[in-house]
């Protein structure tokens, strides 16, 4: 116990941090990691860390676009081991997406093997596929060796990785991105690279340009699967201005003539991120459930390209009407949610407009240009220093050779040798003025003949100014630097030839000229933007209209006004018999069969509703939850089997019972009431639902539930309670409503409402007695009263189940 008392981990002062703060700090750390290092792309190169690391690992493996392929397992393994320790399966999945031309507008990985397809099939295992970079990914990596970007240590500190890629084109908008972080998400559509560069050039020329002006160059996204954008231009402009919005995208189709009046519709392009196999299944389901009754069949005849054939039921069908129905009920049309949430400078997440994203890319390109220019200038300065030393060596070959040959430490000897004094073992024999070129002209002793063991002389025909300069030495007076001495020692013997000296001088002149240009570039912002514009034009030329995927793939069109086509107008009117069992299984028998015909049902089930109808009818279903549901009679399953559960056709909860099922009659009115005895009159047209979820009409609160739904036919209402008391009152006393709890129909001490119906008082109140005979009570003065009264006991012979029918 004494040892435990001395343990600092058990000291209360070490555990005093509140749980709320501890959880908050740790969750914030996780959230920031997800936002910055996983889900959101960088506005500069448009990549997430996993994609950036994959491309950098492929570069280290020398997988150029014109080189050989390498197993994907090796690529994902190297990426995981060196830069991205998050599992090779996730890395391979990310790499496979970069190779799918139906997922990414400009693929960054050239895949060989099965990398998945537009049907939604997964790629083959990484051990079976191979990959290399594309020219688009090489353009993202261009300048990486020229100090264009910052490097940072990898996860274990063994290696360095780029914090961002140089990116010679706006990849964020060109290929788009999507991801879900903590508390935020991003969804950026792909665009045409030629249009993006045109917008960048305009932004360079006019930095104050507004987003609407940029729309002249970027009219909208350009999806890899093509399709047709039907969103109005003003909506697209608003989305680009705010960074958020929706874009409607439709499949591309055409009418194909088959001759003799026959035709079919062929879909050649489907919306972005829609799996073709699931789309075909959805349309086949619409055909089976008869939700699009004017469509007869669908066939998938796709090979390398997409070809989905839609057959109309009759030749009189309007193609536009058919396609509008499919656009409304399937993924042949979808809304792409645009959310340009990106990391600015790799740190700050922000929803940006189109202009802000392009501005971030251009500012980054300027930083890259400045860093590459400074790196190149440093290289030039280093090379000029080497060239200066080499030229000194050429002018003092004998002394250099002597030092290298006889000196024990040639490098220090070269560095501290005084190259300004003549060598005592060397003379210059100049015959006349034509054999000599003055050092003041930039070339020293280009044609002098050297002889050893003679007295050094200076030709007397030199000018007085030229005689002041040691004509055999054009180098520095302070000696050679370490770099120069090392370069001289590494020089090959074959470089001692005369031609090499001329090449060195030519190289020096070219480098001096290039250095002057770089110095001007670094001093002038205008020159920098001109150079960036020139680079962008080169990229546009390489990846523009003449590139394999450079042409715009997605078109534009007007959607036209949405016209609701009545389903009855598309369905052939045919007689059917609707059969619904006690367990809620419904079917439609062809033709009007006898209503007392014996039918088959599942074990333990039996008939409940059976009536004649037509395929154009709408069926109303009233549930005990007070909601009305609408089912099209023409969509009911056939009568060969047992049918289908009605709950699958309407979103009727399992705890709700089916109170009534009947044919909708426009213009009629219904009496609805709950078990608590509350009710009202509702127009039948107001209960028709447009969706599967139905329409709430009668509000009920447990334990009460909907009990009665009766079509009004008469001038009075008869109500009977569970206490067998009957009340009759004029129907005018009931309010007409579209939704609500209603008013009290009858007052109860115990129990609740059993049944209610409307009738004509002059004709009397009828019911079926226990023997099945119809009895009519014409003298009803005893039971007539005011609404919400208690009523009198039911007449003799009234059914024991307390129901009128």
DOSE-500317 format. One line per 8 residues: number of its first residue (from 1); for each residue z negated, y negated, x negated of C-alpha. Coordinates in steps of 0.2 Angstrom, whole numbers. Layout:
<pts>
NUM = Z Y X  ...;
</pts>
This chain:
<pts>
1 = 0 0 0  -4 -12 -15  14 -9 -22  22 -13 -5  11 -29 -4  19 -35 -20  37 -31 -14  46 -48 -12;
9 = 58 -41 1  43 -38 13  37 -56 10  38 -65 27  45 -80 18  60 -70 13  64 -65 32  61 -82 40;
17 = 79 -86 44  82 -87 63  93 -73 70  104 -86 79  108 -95 62  111 -79 53  123 -72 65  132 -89 67;
25 = 134 -91 48  141 -73 46  152 -75 61  159 -91 55  163 -83 38  172 -70 47  181 -82 59  187 -93 44;
33 = 193 -77 35  203 -72 50  211 -89 52  215 -93 34  218 -76 27  225 -65 40  232 -72 57  239 -90 54;
41 = 255 -93 43  256 -107 30  266 -122 35  274 -122 18  282 -105 16  279 -99 33  271 -83 27  254 -74 30;
49 = 245 -67 15  250 -49 18  269 -54 19  267 -65 3  258 -52 -6  271 -39 -2  286 -50 -8  276 -54 -24;
57 = 273 -36 -27  291 -31 -24  296 -45 -37  284 -38 -50  292 -21 -47  309 -29 -50  317 -25 -33  331 -37 -33;
65 = 343 -38 -19  357 -31 -30  346 -18 -38  340 -1 -34  328 4 -20  311 10 -22  300 21 -11  290 11 2;
73 = 275 21 -2  275 14 -20  278 -4 -14  263 -3 -1  252 6 -13  255 -7 -27  252 -21 -14  236 -13 -8;
81 = 229 -9 -26  233 -26 -34  233 -39 -20  229 -34 -2  215 -21 0  217 -18 18  225 -1 20  242 5 16;
89 = 246 9 34  244 -9 39  254 -15 24  268 -3 27  269 -9 46  270 -27 40  284 -23 27  293 -13 40;
97 = 293 -28 52  301 -38 38  315 -26 38  319 -25 56  334 -37 61  329 -36 79  311 -42 75  314 -55 61;
105 = 329 -68 62  332 -67 43  326 -50 36  316 -52 20  316 -34 16  331 -23 14  326 -6 21  335 11 18;
113 = 330 24 30  322 24 47  313 8 50  311 9 69  323 3 82  324 -9 97  319 5 109  301 4 102;
121 = 302 20 90  290 18 75  297 18 57  297 34 47  283 38 36  282 27 20  286 42 9  303 44 17;
129 = 309 26 17  315 15 3  316 -4 1  321 -19 -9  321 -38 -7  335 -47 1  343 -64 -4  332 -73 8;
137 = 316 -67 0  323 -71 -17  326 -89 -11  307 -89 -6  302 -84 -23  314 -95 -33  305 -106 -46  289 -95 -46;
145 = 291 -94 -65  292 -113 -67  274 -117 -62  281 -122 -45  264 -117 -36  246 -113 -40  240 -96 -44  223 -89 -40;
153 = 214 -73 -45  217 -57 -34  203 -49 -25  195 -41 -40  200 -54 -53  211 -43 -63  227 -52 -59  234 -68 -53;
161 = 244 -71 -37  253 -86 -30  243 -96 -17  260 -100 -9  278 -96 -12  290 -110 -17  301 -107 -2  318 -116 -4;
169 = 321 -116 15  309 -119 30  304 -100 33  291 -104 46  303 -110 59  318 -99 52  309 -83 55  294 -88 66;
177 = 277 -80 67  264 -74 79  246 -69 77  229 -70 85  214 -77 76  196 -81 81  197 -94 95  215 -98 92;
185 = 232 -90 91  250 -94 85  267 -90 92  282 -98 84  300 -93 89  313 -90 76  327 -104 73  344 -105 65;
193 = 342 -110 47  358 -121 47  351 -131 61  334 -133 53  342 -139 37  352 -152 46  336 -158 54  328 -159 37;
201 = 342 -169 30  341 -181 44  322 -182 42  325 -186 23  337 -200 28  327 -207 42  308 -203 39  303 -211 55;
209 = 314 -200 66  306 -195 82  306 -177 89  319 -181 103  331 -186 89  328 -170 80  332 -160 96  350 -166 92;
217 = 350 -154 77  338 -141 83  342 -138 102  331 -123 103  325 -107 96  338 -94 90  331 -76 93  337 -61 83;
225 = 342 -52 98  352 -66 106  350 -69 124  352 -85 134  340 -99 135  339 -106 153  324 -118 150  329 -136 154;
233 = 331 -147 138  318 -159 143  305 -145 144  310 -139 126  309 -156 120  291 -158 127  286 -141 119  293 -147 102;
241 = 284 -164 104  267 -156 108  268 -140 99  265 -130 115  276 -124 129  286 -110 137  304 -106 135  313 -95 148;
249 = 325 -82 140  337 -71 149  348 -56 144  366 -59 141  378 -50 154  395 -49 161  404 -42 175  416 -27 170;
257 = 431 -23 181  434 -5 184  449 -7 195  452 -3 214  439 -16 218  425 -7 208  415 -16 196  399 -14 186;
265 = 387 -26 176  385 -23 157  370 -30 148  374 -33 130  359 -43 124  341 -42 129  327 -54 127  317 -56 111;
273 = 303 -43 108  307 -32 124  309 -14 120  325 -7 128  318 10 133  304 2 143  316 -10 151  327 4 156;
281 = 312 13 163  307 -2 173  324 -5 181  325 14 185  308 12 194  314 -3 204  329 8 210  317 22 214;
289 = 305 12 224  320 2 232  313 -15 227  331 -19 222  340 -9 235  357 -16 231  356 -8 213  362 10 213;
297 = 360 16 195  357 11 177  364 20 162  360 16 144  376 18 134  369 9 118  374 15 101  372 2 86;
305 = 374 -12 99  366 -14 116  376 -8 131  366 -6 148  377 -2 163  371 -7 180  380 0 195  379 -9 212;
313 = 376 0 228  392 -7 236  407 -17 230  402 -31 242  386 -35 232  386 -52 223  383 -50 205  373 -66 203;
321 = 362 -61 217  359 -44 209  355 -51 192  344 -64 200  334 -50 208  333 -41 191  328 -57 182  314 -59 194;
329 = 307 -41 194  310 -35 176  310 -41 158  328 -45 158  320 -63 159  304 -68 151  295 -84 146  291 -86 127;
337 = 275 -95 125  277 -107 110  261 -112 101  265 -119 84  247 -117 77  249 -117 58  239 -120 42  243 -137 34;
345 = 242 -136 15  235 -118 18  218 -124 23  218 -134 40  223 -125 56  232 -137 68  245 -137 82  260 -146 75;
353 = 275 -154 83  293 -149 76  293 -165 66  276 -162 58  281 -144 53  297 -150 45  288 -164 37  275 -152 29;
361 = 289 -142 22  298 -157 15  283 -163 7  279 -146 -1  297 -146 -8  294 -162 -16  278 -156 -24  288 -140 -30;
369 = 302 -151 -37  290 -162 -47  280 -147 -54  297 -138 -59  303 -154 -67  288 -156 -77  288 -138 -82  306 -140 -87;
377 = 302 -156 -97  288 -147 -106  300 -133 -111  313 -145 -117  300 -154 -127  295 -138 -135  313 -133 -139  317 -150 -146;
385 = 302 -148 -158  309 -131 -163  327 -138 -165  320 -152 -176  312 -139 -187  327 -128 -188  338 -143 -193  326 -147 -207;
393 = 328 -129 -213  347 -130 -213  346 -146 -223  334 -138 -235  339 -120 -236  336 -117 -254  318 -124 -253  315 -114 -237;
401 = 322 -98 -245  311 -101 -260  295 -103 -250  298 -88 -239  304 -77 -255  290 -82 -267  275 -89 -258  261 -78 -253;
409 = 258 -88 -237  275 -95 -232  269 -102 -215  256 -115 -222  268 -119 -236  282 -123 -224  270 -134 -214  262 -144 -228;
417 = 278 -145 -239  284 -163 -242  302 -162 -236  305 -181 -240  306 -178 -259  322 -170 -268  321 -153 -275  321 -153 -294;
425 = 333 -138 -295  346 -145 -284  360 -158 -287  373 -165 -276  391 -167 -282  401 -178 -271  419 -181 -277  423 -196 -266;
433 = 419 -205 -250  429 -193 -239  417 -178 -243  402 -187 -236  395 -191 -219  381 -203 -218  364 -197 -211  364 -213 -201;
441 = 378 -206 -191  367 -191 -185  375 -178 -197  368 -176 -214  379 -169 -229  391 -159 -218  403 -157 -232  393 -159 -248;
449 = 394 -145 -261  377 -139 -268  375 -134 -286  359 -128 -294  352 -133 -312  358 -150 -313  351 -168 -312  350 -175 -294;
457 = 361 -190 -292  365 -202 -278  383 -207 -276  386 -225 -280  398 -227 -267  384 -227 -253  379 -243 -245  363 -251 -250;
465 = 355 -246 -233  361 -228 -235  354 -226 -252  336 -230 -246  337 -214 -236  335 -198 -245  352 -192 -240  348 -173 -242;
473 = 333 -174 -230  335 -180 -212  318 -172 -206  301 -179 -204  291 -185 -218  274 -178 -212  280 -160 -213  283 -146 -200;
481 = 272 -141 -185  265 -124 -182  279 -121 -169  292 -126 -181  286 -116 -195  285 -101 -183  303 -103 -177  309 -105 -195;
489 = 300 -89 -200  307 -80 -185  325 -86 -188  338 -72 -192  349 -72 -207  365 -73 -197  359 -90 -190  362 -97 -207;
497 = 380 -99 -205  388 -116 -203  393 -114 -184  374 -111 -180  370 -129 -187  383 -137 -175  377 -127 -160  359 -133 -164;
505 = 365 -151 -164  375 -148 -148  360 -140 -140  349 -155 -145  361 -167 -138  362 -158 -121  343 -156 -120  340 -174 -124;
513 = 352 -179 -110  343 -167 -98  326 -174 -103  332 -191 -99  338 -186 -82  321 -177 -78  312 -193 -84  322 -203 -72;
521 = 319 -190 -58  300 -191 -60  300 -210 -60  310 -212 -44  305 -206 -27  323 -209 -21  330 -198 -34  318 -184 -29;
529 = 323 -185 -11  341 -185 -16  339 -169 -27  329 -161 -12  344 -165 0  356 -158 -13  346 -142 -14  345 -140 5;
537 = 364 -142 6  366 -128 -7  354 -117 4  364 -121 20  380 -117 11  373 -100 5  364 -95 22  374 -106 35;
545 = 388 -101 46  397 -90 33  381 -80 30  380 -62 38  368 -69 52  371 -87 50  380 -90 66  369 -95 81;
553 = 365 -79 91  356 -87 106  366 -97 119  361 -110 132  364 -111 151  357 -118 167  346 -106 177  352 -113 194;
561 = 341 -115 209  330 -100 213  336 -94 230  325 -81 240  337 -68 246  329 -59 261  327 -41 257  333 -37 275;
569 = 350 -44 270  351 -32 255  346 -16 264  356 -6 276  348 -5 293  344 13 296  331 21 308  316 29 300;
577 = 299 37 306  284 30 297  270 43 294  253 39 287  240 52 285  221 50 287  219 50 268  232 36 266;
585 = 248 45 260  263 37 268  281 42 269  297 38 279  306 52 288  325 49 291  329 45 309  318 43 324;
593 = 310 60 326  299 65 340  282 57 338  273 74 343  282 84 330  271 95 319  272 89 301  265 95 285;
601 = 250 87 276  239 91 261  225 102 263  210 93 272  222 79 278  230 76 294  241 63 304  234 45 308;
609 = 248 33 311  266 39 316  279 27 324  297 23 324  304 9 313  319 3 303  322 1 285  323 -18 286;
617 = 306 -19 294  290 -26 286  274 -16 288  257 -24 289  242 -15 283  225 -22 288  210 -16 277  192 -16 280;
625 = 190 -30 267  198 -42 279  215 -43 269  232 -40 275  245 -31 264  264 -31 266  275 -16 263  294 -15 265;
633 = 299 0 275  314 2 265  304 5 250  294 20 257  296 37 249  307 49 257  300 62 269  304 78 259;
641 = 287 78 251  270 73 256  273 54 252  264 43 240  247 35 242  248 18 251  235 11 239  248 12 225;
649 = 261 1 234  247 -12 238  232 -16 228  220 -10 241  203 -6 233  196 11 234  181 6 244  192 -2 257;
657 = 198 8 272  214 6 281  210 -1 298  228 -3 305  246 0 301  260 -8 311  277 -16 311  277 -35 308;
665 = 284 -45 324  288 -63 319  280 -75 331  267 -64 338  248 -67 337  234 -55 331  216 -54 336  205 -49 321;
673 = 186 -46 322  173 -39 311  159 -26 314  147 -41 315  156 -47 331  164 -62 324  183 -65 326  198 -76 330;
681 = 216 -77 334  229 -78 319  247 -80 320  256 -65 313  268 -74 302  252 -81 293  246 -64 287  262 -58 278;
689 = 258 -57 260  271 -60 246  262 -50 232  254 -33 230  236 -41 231  238 -46 249  232 -61 259  213 -63 263;
697 = 212 -68 282  196 -62 289  181 -66 278  167 -53 279  151 -51 270  142 -34 267  137 -24 276  149 -31 289;
705 = 167 -26 287  184 -29 296  184 -18 312  198 -24 324  216 -29 323  225 -30 339  241 -39 344  238 -52 358;
713 = 246 -47 375  237 -55 390  226 -69 395  209 -61 393  199 -52 379  188 -37 382  174 -33 370  163 -18 369;
721 = 148 -15 357  140 0 350  127 -2 364  141 2 376  140 -16 384  157 -23 389  161 -42 390  177 -50 396;
729 = 181 -68 393  197 -79 393  207 -79 377  207 -98 377  189 -97 371  194 -90 354  200 -102 341  217 -100 332;
737 = 214 -100 313  223 -94 297  208 -89 288  189 -88 290  174 -79 298  178 -83 316  167 -86 330  154 -75 339;
745 = 163 -63 352  148 -54 359  129 -55 356  120 -39 350  102 -35 348  105 -19 339  122 -12 332  138 -21 331;
753 = 156 -22 338  165 -6 342  182 -12 349  191 -27 356  207 -29 365  217 -42 375  224 -38 392  231 -47 408;
761 = 217 -49 420  228 -47 435  233 -30 429  215 -24 426  207 -16 411  213 1 406  206 15 395  208 34 392;
769 = 194 45 399  188 60 390  201 71 399  215 60 392  219 52 409  222 33 410  210 24 421  211 6 426;
777 = 197 -5 432  204 -20 442  187 -27 448  180 -35 433  169 -49 440  153 -39 435  159 -40 416  167 -57 416;
785 = 157 -70 407  156 -83 393  161 -79 375  146 -74 364  137 -66 379  128 -49 379  139 -41 393  135 -27 405;
793 = 135 -8 403  153 0 403  160 6 419  158 24 424  170 35 414  172 24 399  175 34 383  160 40 373;
801 = 168 33 357  167 16 364  185 12 361  198 6 373  213 17 366;
</pts>
